[in-house]
Amino acid sequence: QRFPTKGRTVYIIRSLFQTKALLRLHDDDSISNLPLMKDTETLAAVHLLNILYPYTFSCKPEFSALLTFRLVQLTLKGGLSPMSCCAFTGYGILLAGAFGNVEEGYRFGQLG
């Protein structure tokens, strides 16, 4: 799926709500006990997104939010990978820093 060139704020908010909807289906234990990600294409995508994350964080923060949401979504749909910890930690940082939800941010930071 491509990243938007216009209307990024709306797309970011939509991605946040999609991620939150998926997370409502899981508690911390069920996330920790997800099966391992086996699909090689999804693993490659997650690996690539994880490589891009630090660059987008410093150059295009709005894209780092989208990458984080996508990483969390792919983990919840496809299973745990070595990059899942970064996904949940990044999600926690976003919740606490950008959205002011320190309690939830801490929760996902601990999960990561």
LINHU-V259170 format. One record per backbone hydrogen bond with DSSP energy under -1.0 kcal/mol. NH is the residue of the N-H (numbers start at 0). CO is the residue of the C=O. Records with the same first field share a line. If there is no record, write none. Layout:
BEGIN
NH->CO + CO
END
This chain:
BEGIN
10->6
11->7
12->8
13->9
14->10
15->11
16->12
17->13
18->14
19->15
20->16
21->17
22->18
23->19
24->21
25->22
30->26
31->27
32->28
33->30
36->79
42->38
43->39
44->40
45->41
46->42
47->43
48->44
49->45
50->46
51->47
52->48
55->51
56->52
57->53
58->54
59->55
62->59
63->59
64->60
65->61
66->62
67->63
68->64
69->65
70->66
71->67
72->68
73->69
74->70
75->71
76->72
77->73
78->74
79->34
83->80
86->82
87->83
88->84
89->85
90->86
91->87
92->88
93->89
94->90
95->91
96->92
97->93
98->93
100->94
101->99
104->100
105->101
106->102
107->103
108->104
109->105
110->106
111->107
END
